[in-house]
Amino acid sequence: MKLPTNFNLVNEWENLIWKESKLSWSNQNKTYPLDSDSLPTSAGIYKITWDNPATWERFNHSLSVEASPQVVDPNLDFSEMKGRVCLTVGKSVNLRNRLKQHFGSNEFINRCFKRLRSITPAPLTDYELLDLISESISVETCSIESWVLRDVFEAYAKATLMPIFDLRAER
């Protein structure tokens, strides 16, 4: 894949066409309980955002992040974040499959569900947490065929949106 020249990242980012979807859950699929028929199966990038300030207040507002032993305090305090909170951004060759994995039952690839579970103060069942997620999260996707541009846009989104589940201390 050829690296683009004369590429204005900020302008290109502002001109991306995003499609918003809401996730709904079904206890019929234990592996991937959250899904949306409107999610594309194409390659692209995605943003997962907590949209509901009322339900966001129910969560603890600090998170232990991956860190090397030299990091004195690997806890991220995001108590000042109100309103829409960007949880994660990413890229995939199949957006729908990747987004279903974020909230699935496989603990090795369900990063969003695992992180939300870790900041849940009250003992919620998985079904209660999935219900809360489905009423409070929005997913935005943008189809991008070029793997180079997917990588560049993902890095830009992480730098500008500061998604709390993507921040890590030095390793």
C-alpha positions as CSV (number, residue, x, y, z in Angstrom):
1,M,0.0,0.0,0.0
2,K,1.4,3.3,-1.0
3,L,1.8,6.0,1.6
4,P,-0.2,9.1,0.5
5,T,1.7,12.3,-0.2
6,N,0.3,15.8,0.3
7,F,-2.0,14.4,2.9
8,N,-3.6,16.9,5.3
9,L,-4.6,14.6,8.3
10,V,-6.8,17.2,10.0
11,N,-8.8,18.0,6.9
12,E,-9.1,14.3,5.9
13,W,-10.3,13.4,9.5
14,E,-12.9,16.2,9.4
15,N,-14.2,14.9,6.0
16,L,-14.6,11.3,7.1
17,I,-18.2,10.0,6.9
18,W,-19.2,8.4,10.1
19,K,-22.2,6.1,10.6
20,E,-23.7,5.9,14.1
21,S,-25.2,2.6,15.4
22,K,-26.8,1.6,18.7
23,L,-26.1,-1.9,20.0
24,S,-28.9,-4.1,21.2
25,W,-28.5,-7.3,23.1
26,S,-30.0,-10.7,23.0
27,N,-29.5,-13.6,25.4
28,Q,-29.9,-15.9,22.3
29,N,-26.2,-15.5,21.5
30,K,-24.0,-16.1,24.5
31,T,-20.7,-15.6,22.6
32,Y,-21.7,-12.2,21.1
33,P,-24.7,-10.9,23.0
34,L,-24.4,-7.3,21.6
35,D,-24.9,-6.6,17.9
36,S,-26.5,-4.3,15.4
37,D,-27.6,-5.1,11.9
38,S,-26.5,-1.6,10.9
39,L,-22.8,-2.3,11.6
40,P,-20.8,-2.6,8.4
41,T,-18.7,-5.7,7.7
42,S,-16.2,-3.6,5.7
43,A,-12.7,-2.6,6.9
44,G,-12.5,0.7,8.7
45,I,-12.2,2.5,12.0
46,Y,-14.6,2.8,14.9
47,K,-15.3,4.9,18.0
48,I,-17.2,3.6,21.1
49,T,-18.7,6.3,23.2
50,W,-20.7,6.3,26.5
51,D,-23.5,8.7,25.6
52,N,-25.6,8.6,28.8
53,P,-24.4,11.0,31.6
54,A,-27.0,9.6,34.0
55,T,-25.8,6.0,33.7
56,W,-22.1,7.1,33.5
57,E,-22.4,8.5,37.1
58,R,-23.0,4.9,38.3
59,F,-19.5,3.8,37.5
60,N,-16.2,4.3,39.4
61,H,-14.2,7.0,37.7
62,S,-10.7,5.5,38.0
63,L,-9.0,2.6,36.3
64,S,-5.8,0.8,36.7
65,V,-3.9,0.8,33.4
66,E,-1.2,-1.4,32.0
67,A,2.1,-0.1,33.2
68,S,5.8,-1.0,33.8
69,P,6.9,-1.5,37.4
70,Q,8.7,1.9,37.2
71,V,5.4,3.7,37.0
72,V,4.5,4.9,40.5
73,D,0.8,5.3,40.1
74,P,-0.8,3.4,37.2
75,N,-4.3,4.6,38.1
76,L,-6.2,6.8,35.6
77,D,-8.6,9.3,37.3
78,F,-11.3,10.4,34.8
79,S,-13.7,11.8,37.4
80,E,-13.8,15.1,35.5
81,M,-15.2,13.5,32.3
82,K,-18.8,14.3,31.9
83,G,-21.3,14.0,29.1
84,R,-20.0,11.9,26.2
85,V,-17.0,9.8,27.2
86,C,-14.9,8.2,24.5
87,L,-14.1,4.7,25.7
88,T,-12.0,3.3,22.8
89,V,-11.2,3.7,19.2
90,G,-9.8,1.1,16.8
91,K,-9.5,-0.4,13.4
92,S,-10.5,-3.7,11.8
93,V,-10.8,-5.5,8.5
94,N,-14.4,-6.4,9.6
95,L,-15.9,-3.7,11.8
96,R,-19.0,-5.7,12.8
97,N,-17.1,-8.7,13.9
98,R,-14.6,-6.7,15.9
99,L,-17.3,-4.6,17.6
100,K,-19.2,-7.8,18.6
101,Q,-16.0,-9.1,20.1
102,H,-15.6,-6.1,22.4
103,F,-18.7,-7.1,24.3
104,G,-18.5,-10.9,23.9
105,S,-17.8,-13.7,26.3
106,N,-14.2,-14.3,25.2
107,E,-12.1,-12.7,27.9
108,F,-9.1,-12.3,25.7
109,I,-10.8,-10.1,23.1
110,N,-13.7,-8.5,25.0
111,R,-11.8,-5.4,26.1
112,C,-14.7,-2.9,26.5
113,F,-16.8,-5.3,28.5
114,K,-13.9,-6.3,30.7
115,R,-13.0,-2.7,31.4
116,L,-16.6,-1.6,32.1
117,R,-16.9,-4.6,34.4
118,S,-13.7,-3.4,36.3
119,I,-15.2,0.1,37.0
120,T,-18.7,-1.2,37.9
121,P,-19.2,-0.3,41.6
122,A,-22.2,-2.5,42.4
123,P,-22.3,-6.3,41.7
124,L,-24.2,-6.3,38.4
125,T,-24.9,-9.5,36.6
126,D,-23.6,-9.7,33.1
127,Y,-27.1,-9.3,31.8
128,E,-27.7,-6.1,33.8
129,L,-24.4,-4.7,32.6
130,L,-25.2,-5.6,29.0
131,D,-28.6,-3.9,29.4
132,L,-26.8,-0.7,30.7
133,I,-24.3,-0.8,27.9
134,S,-27.0,-1.2,25.2
135,E,-28.9,1.8,26.5
136,S,-25.8,4.0,27.0
137,I,-23.3,3.3,24.3
138,S,-23.1,4.5,20.7
139,V,-20.7,3.1,18.1
140,E,-19.5,5.2,15.2
141,T,-17.9,3.5,12.2
142,C,-16.2,4.7,9.1
143,S,-15.3,2.4,6.2
144,I,-11.7,2.8,5.0
145,E,-10.1,0.3,2.6
146,S,-6.5,1.4,3.0
147,W,-4.7,-0.2,5.9
148,V,-2.3,2.7,6.0
149,L,-5.1,5.2,6.4
150,R,-6.8,3.1,9.0
151,D,-3.6,3.0,11.0
152,V,-3.0,6.8,10.7
153,F,-6.6,7.7,11.5
154,E,-6.6,5.3,14.6
155,A,-3.4,7.0,15.9
156,Y,-4.9,10.4,15.3
157,A,-8.1,9.5,17.1
158,K,-6.3,8.2,20.1
159,A,-4.2,11.3,20.3
160,T,-7.1,13.8,20.0
161,L,-10.1,11.9,21.6
162,M,-8.1,10.4,24.6
163,P,-10.2,7.2,24.8
164,I,-9.9,6.1,28.4
165,F,-9.7,2.4,27.7
166,D,-6.8,2.9,25.3
167,L,-4.4,4.9,27.6
168,R,-1.4,3.0,29.0
169,A,1.5,4.0,31.1
170,E,5.0,3.2,29.8
171,R,5.9,-0.4,29.3
